[in-house]
């Protein structure tokens, strides 16, 4: 534990964590670190091991083997201590329907060990952070919208001012305005607490998180910033072009300009004769300026628009998990990914 205590840059350190159910490994040699104040997305298909890992970190279940430390404290050896410094918001948060928001949060603050003289101040503070203080403080939880219920769950998770917050699907079922509010709330926690977010809404993860960890079949298959993972897993990127040109002719034009560009898809011509093309180019091959320059030389093409479509986190996720299905599962491969992540 002394080694982890010296690791002041990280709030969470997980090494070769394994959980077995009846001979089946839900997670298999998982290792990663999360820096202080960092917001990390934890992604994976259903059954990949996300919830199992998060429950172990929250002290809700023991691991079969491996270690997990929160701020240098062993989760296995000191579960009560780690529960005091971890805030956990499950996907289906069991909130009491008949309590008012302020009543519930004061009750939870006492359960979490907030000193009696500090309960009111702390509850007022988290309600303000989660924007519950104006309209929702005195309302009965059962009468709240889904978005406000999620805010109550987050307020509960941060009540004891924990070092680490774990949120499972915090934006599921929310409308765009509610999602924006949760995104703003998570951004307000950056730098103050380490935040782990599990979600299937990948565009939101990309907007909210500094880094993503992807787990599949119980092993970590990718870890890094979205930009780093794009370079690792995506070999081609797309450009969208709208102009007046038949597909066969446009293919010839492209081959005369750039020999490593191809047409991925093309739409039917619209009423004005424009077609929308999607072009495939190698990652890092900046073709926009070249295309604009060459296509503008011939007025027949009537170039209307050209845009670069950066590969999304969803595409990265699919590429990372697809590759993992084809790889041989082994502790060695899991540890290799882990070692790269732990640098």
N, C-alpha and C positions, 0 to 999 in steps of 0.2 A: 504494500500500500504506500510505502514511502516514496516509491518512484512516481506514482500517480499524484501524490501530494505536491511533488516538485513540478508537475506539469500544469503550471498556472494558466496556460493559454487555452486549456480545454475544460469544459464543464462536464462532458460525457466522454468516457473512454471505455470501449467495449472490445474485448479480446476473445476470439474463438468461442463465442457464445453458441451453445447447442441446447435444444429442447427436443426431447423425444416423448412421443405418445404411443405406447404400446408397440414399440419397435419402429415406429415411423418418425423420421426426423422432420419436425416442423421448421426448425432453423438448424443450420449445419455449419458450424465454425465461423459465425458472423463476427466481423471486426470492423470498427469504424471509430472516428472521433468527431466531436462537435465542439467548435470553439465557443468561448464565452461571448454572449451577445449575438451569436450567429442564428439565422433563420434557415432551417434545413427542411426540404421536402423529402418524405420517406415514401417511396412509390413501389408498387408491385401489383401483379394480378391478384384476384381473389385466391386465397389459400397460399400465398407466396411466403407468409411468415411475418407480415407487417405487424398485425395486432399482437401476435405472440411476443415479438421483440419489445414492443412498447409496453406491454403489461409487465414484462420482466423488469424493464427500466423503472416502471412506476412502483415496483415492489409488490405487485398484485399476484405474482406467481414466481416460483423458483425456477432457475435454469437447471438443466441436467448437468451441464459442465460449462467451463469457461468463466469469465469474469466480466462484471460491469461495475464501473465506478462513477458516481456522481460527485463532482467536486472533490475527488480523492477519497470518497467514502465508499466502501464496498456495499453494494446493494444486498448481496447474499448474507454478509456478516452483520450488517446494521440496517435492516429493512425499515425500522421505525425512524431512524435518523434520516435516511434518504427520502422517506415519504414526506418528511417535513420540508425538504428542499426541492421537491418535485410537485408541480401542479399537473393534474391529469384530467382531461376532458374527453370522455368516451363518446363514441358516435351517437348512441342513443342515451342521452344524458337523463337519468331518472330524477327529474325535478318534481318536487311536491306541488300538486295542483292547487292546494287550498291556502298556501302561505303567500304573503306579499313579498315582493322582491327584497325589500330592506330587512324584513323579518328573517327570511331564509338566509341571507348573507351574514347577518349578525349571528345566527345559530351556527352556520358553518365556520365562521371566524373563531367562535369559542371551541368548536370541535378541533380546529386546526392548531389550537394553542396560542392564538393571538392574545396577548395580555388583556385582561378585562378593561383596564384604563385606556387601551388603545383600539378597542373594537370599533367604536363609533367612527373615529377618525379614519381607520383603515377601510371600513365599509364605504364611507363617503368618498374616499379616494378612488377605490376601484369602480364605484358606480360612475364617477366622473370620467375615469379612463375609458369605460365601456359605454359612455353616453346613456346611462340608465337614470341619471339623477334628475332629469327634467320631467319626463313623462311617465317613466316606468317604476320609479322607486316605491310608490305606494300602491301599485296595481297588483292584483292577484295573479300569480304565475300562470294559472290555468286559462286566463283571459289574454295572455300575450301571444303575439304572432311568433312564427317560427324564428324569424330573425332576432327578435328580442330575447327569445329563449336561449338562442345560441350565445348572445351577449351575456346573459346571466351565467351560463356555463363557463364562459371565459373568465368572468368576474370571480366566480368561485375558484377557478384554477389558480388565479394570481393573488388570492386573498392573503396568503401567508408570505407574500413577496418572495416566491421560490426562485431558485437559480435556474431551473429548467421547467419549461412548459411543454407538455405533450398534448396535442390536439388531434383527434381522430375524426376526419371528415367535418371540419368546422363550417363549411359552406354548403353542405348537401341540402337540397330542397329549398334553397333561398332564391329570391328573385334578384335581378341585377343590382337594384339599389341596396339590398341587404348585403349582397356579396361585396359591394364596394365599401360598405361600412366595416365589414369584418377585415377586409384587406387593409383599410386605414388603421384599424385597431392593432393588427399584427405588426404593421410598420412602426407603430408607436412603441412597441416592445423591443424592437431591434436595438441592440447595444446594451439593453438593460437586463434582459434575460435570454437564455438560449431557448429557441423555439423549435420543436419538432412537429411537423404537420404531415399527416397522412391524408391523401385525397385522391379521388379518381378524376377530379376536374383539373386536368393538367395545365390548361392555360392559366388558371389561377395560381398554381404552384410556381409556374415560371415567373409570374408577376410578383409573388410574395417572397420567394426564397432566394437566398444567396447561393445555395448549392443544393443538389439533389443526390439522394442515395437510392438506387434501384435494386430491389431484391426480387429474386425469382427462384422457385424450387428450393427455398430455404437458404440460398447463398447470395452474397452481394455480387451483382453482375456489372455494376457501374457506379461511379461516384465522382462528383466534380461539379463545376459550374455548368449551366446549360451550354455556354460557348465552348468550353473544353470538351463536353460530350458530343457536341455537333462535329467537332474535328475528329473525334475518335470513332464515331459510329456512322456518320453520314458521309457517303462518298460523292454524292451528287446534290446539287441544289437547283432550284427552279427559277426561271424568269418568265414573266407573263407579258406577252406582246400582243397588241391589237393593231391590225393593219389590213389593207386590201391586197390580198395575195393568195393565189391558189396553193394548196399544200405542196404539190409537186414542184411548183416554181420556187416556193419559199425554201424547200429543202435544198434546191440547187444553189440558191442565193447564200444560204447558211454555209454550205460546204465550200463555197468560194471565199467566204470571209474567215471562218473558223472551222478547223477540221475536227474539233472534239465536242461540238455542240450538236444535239439532235432534237427532233420534235417529239415531245412526250404525248401531247394530246392537242386536238384542234376542234373548235366548235363549228357549227354550220354558219354560213354567212348570214348576217342580219339584213334588214331591209336596205341598208346603205351599202352593203357589200363587204362589211368588215368581218373578219374572223379573229377569234381570240385564241392565240397559241400559248401553250406551255412548253418551254424549252428546258432541256436538261443539260447542265454543265457541271464539270468537276468542281468540288468545293474549293473556294479560294480563287477561282478563275473569274476575275471581274470583267464581264463581257458587256456590261451596260453601255459604257461610253463608245465602245467599238460598234455595237449594233446601231446606236442612235446616229453615229457619224455616217455609217455605210448606207443605212436604210433611208436617211434623209436626202441622199444624193439623187434618188429616183422619186419624183413626185407621184408616180403611179401608185406607189405603196401607201401613200397618205398615212404615214405612221401616226396613230392616235395616242397610244400610251405604251409605256414599258416600265415594268416594276420588277424588283428583285424580291422573291418570296423566300425568306429565311426559313430553313427547316424548323418545324415546331418541336416542342418538347414531346408531344405525342408521337411524332416520327422517331425521335431519339429513343423514347420508351419502347416502341415496337421493335426497333432495330436491336436494342440491347437485350430484350427478352427473347427475341427470335434467335439471336446468336447463342444465348444460353441454353436454349432447347437442344441445340446441335452439339454442344460441348459435353464432354464426359464429366459427370459430377464427381468431384474429388475434393478432399480437404486441401490438397496442394493448390488447386486452382483458386479455391476460396481464399486461402491465405495470401496468394499472390496479389489478388485484387485488394485485400485488406492491407497488405504491406504498402502498396502504392498509395492507398488512401491515408495511411497513418504517417506518411512522410510530412 
